[in-house]
Amino acid sequence: MTEKGRCKHGEFILSEGCSLCVAERVGLPLIEFDEPVVITRAIPSGTALVKIKPETDILVNQFYKEALKAKEYAEARVIITVDDLAPATDDLSLIAKLKKAMEEKRKEYVSPLQDHVKTVNDAFKTLMEPIETADTVTRNKILAFTLKQKLIREEQEKINALRLEAAKLDAALHNGEISESVNLVEVMPSIPTTTRTDIGTSGIMTIRKYRVVNFAELPDQYKIENSALLNKVVKAGIPSIPGVEIYNEETLRVTTK
């Protein structure tokens, strides 16, 4: 049997607590709802609790309505004197708290799902290791055999070309004609690029790839800036970087109490 309790907001399930009391604890004013809002039930999934439909969560709705009010105030706000900065700063502090509370609520919904996905991916990574290895090893052996046969064939053709050239040079020193048959080696047939069986087909194909051998000669449109590293060294105070403009831009830092 589900144990219930009561507070100034009404009846609530003890295991879940009163969401409106929670809202008060994070410093948000209460809002009367025009329509009742359903609290999302936690659904077991392994050892994690998965919540769905945050739009039906009473606390999320509370946060959202506060956000709408904050948006209206921000859009209507006019700052024309120094005295206007204090209430704007107060609002920014409340906004920061609300953003933090909403982000924590978002994580409450997505973290179990993300943890579950990671667990499943890790498990399948281990479970699929043998089949992935079998695939890679077999492919590499086919490619290695094909390359070896190709090199042997090229070497045979090179030997025959050299023998024919030698025979022509010898004939040129005598009567100008090749008098004896040239002892050519047998050239193996080309390896088929496609192999078909009753259950499948494998085929050798050529794909275009690249490797950068001299970054300095690379055209500018193919160079990608390292934004993370640039941001780090600029904030650290590096005075200048060739090809980079370092400048100061004012921003607003908000701290809450």
N, C-alpha and C positions, 0 to 999 in steps of 0.2 A: 504493500500500500504506500502511495506517495505521501510523504509527510509535508504538511503545509504550515506556513506561519502567516502572521499578519503584521503590517506596519502602517504608518500613516497614509501610505498609498494604496492600501488594500491587501488582499491575500496574495501570497506568492509561494512557490515551491522552494522548500528549504535548501535542497541540493543545488538550486540555480541562483538563489538570492533574488533580491529586488533590484531590477535594472535601474529604476529611478533613484534608489538610494545610492547606487554606484555612481550615477550621473552627478549627484550632489557631492560625492566625495572627490570627484575630479574638478570640482569648482564650476560646474555648468548650471545656469538657472533652469528651473523646470518650466516646461511648456505644456499646456493642456492640449491634448490631441482631439481633433474633431471626430475621428473614427478610431475604434480600437485597433491596436497593432498586435499581430501574432508574434510570439517569441519563437524563434527557430529552435526545434528540438535537436539535441545532439544525437547523431546517428553513429553507432559503433562501427568501426572499420578496423579490424584487427585489434590493436591495443590503443589506437588513436580515436579521438572524437572528431567527426567531420560535420561541420555546420554548412548549411546551404541557404541560399536566398537571403543575403544580408539585408536586402531591402525590406524584409518583414521583421527584422530584429528591432525591438523597441528602442534599444540604446542607440543603434545606428541611426534610426529615424530621429531621435533626439539630437544627435550630433548634426544630422543633415539640416534640420530646421534651424539650428543655431548658425550653421554655415550660411544658410539663405539670409538670415538676419544680418550677419557680418558682411555679406556681399552687398546688401542694400545700403548699409551704413557707409561702406567704403565708397560706393558709387555716388552717394549723396554728399560725402564729406567735402568740405572746403577748408583748405589751410591757407590763411592769409595773415595770421599773426603768430608770434612765438607762443602765445597762450594756447593756440590750437594744437601744438605738438604733444602736449601732455595727454589729452584724451585719445589722440591718434596712437600714441605709444602704448597706452593702456589696452586699446583694441588690438594692437599687434601682439601684445603679450597674451591676451585671451585667444587670439587666432592661433598663436604658436601652440598653446595648450590643447586647443581643439584639434589642430593638425596632428599632434602627437597622439592624442586619444584615438582619433580615427585610424591612424596608421597602426596602432597597437591592435585595434579591432580587426583591421584588414588581415594582419598577420595571424590573428586568432582563427580566421577562416581559412587562410591559405597554407599555413605552416603544416598542419596535418596532411594535407594533400601533397605538398611538396616533399615532405618526409616520406610519404608512402611511395611517391613516384621514384624518389632516389633509391629507396629500398628495393623496389621492383627492378629498376635499371641495374643496380649493383648485382642483384641475384641473377638476372639474365645475362649479364656480362660474364659471370662465372660459368653459368650453365651453357652458354653458347661458345665458350672458348675452344672446346674440342672441334666443333663443326667449323668454326672460323679458321682454325689451324689446318684442318683437313682441306678446306677450300684453297687457302693460300699455298700450302705445300704442293697440292696437285697442279694448280695453275703454274707455279714456278717451275715444276718439273717438265710440264708440257712446253713452256717457253724456252727452258734451257735446252731441251732436246731439239726443238725447232731451230734455235740459234746454232747449235753445234752442227746440225746437218747442213744448214745454210753455209757455214764457214768451210765445211769439208767440200761442198759442191763448188764454192768459189775458188778454193785451192786447186781442185781438179781442173777447173776451167783455166786457171792461171798457168798450170803446168802444161796443158795442151797448147795454150797460146804461145808459151815460150818454146816448146818443141817445134811448132809450126814455123815460128820465126827463125829458129836455128836451121831448120830444113831449107827455108827459102834463102838464107844467107849462104848455106853450103852449095845450093844449086846455082846461085849467082856466080860462085867462083869457078864453076865447071861449065856446063852447057846451058845454064839458065833455066833448066827444068828440074823438078823434083823427080829423081829416077826411082827412088824406093818409097814404099809406104811409110808414113810417119807413125812411130809407135806411140799412139795416144792412149792415155788412161781412160778407163770407162767412167763417165760422169753419171753420178746417181741422179735419179729423177728428182724433181722439185718436191718438197714436202707440201701436201695440200694445205691450203689456208683454212679449210673448213672440214670438220669431221662430223658426219651424221650417223646417228644410231637410232635404234627403235624408240629410245626414250628421251633423246635430246640431241643437241648440236653444240659444238664448240668451234669457235672461229678466231683466227689471228687477225687483229686489226691494228692499224697504226694511228696513234693519236698524237697531236702536236702538244708539246710541253716546253717549258723554258727553265733556265737557270741564269741568274744575274752574275756575270763574270767581272763587271766593272761598274759599280754603282755611280761613280762620278760621270760616266758617259751616258747614263740613263736619261732620256728626255724628261723634262720637268713634270709633264702630265702623268708620268708613271711613278713619281716619287710621292709617298704618303707621309705626311708629318706625324711624328710621334707626340700626339697631343698630351698624353699623360706625363711623359718625361718633360716636355716643354713647360707645362703648367707647374711641375714640381720645381724645376730649376729657377723659373722666373719668380715664384713665390719665395724661394730661398735667397733671392737677392742678386742673382747673376746680372752684371751690368749690361751686357750686350751679347747678342748672338748674330752672326752673319745671316742676312736675309730675313731677320725677325725684328719687328718693331715692338719694343717693350714700353708700355704706358701704364699710367695709373687711372683707375676708374673708381669713383665713389660708389659705395653701396651702403646698405643699412643693416646693422647687426641688431638683433632683438634677443634679449635675455629675459627669462621669466623667473619669478620667485615662487 
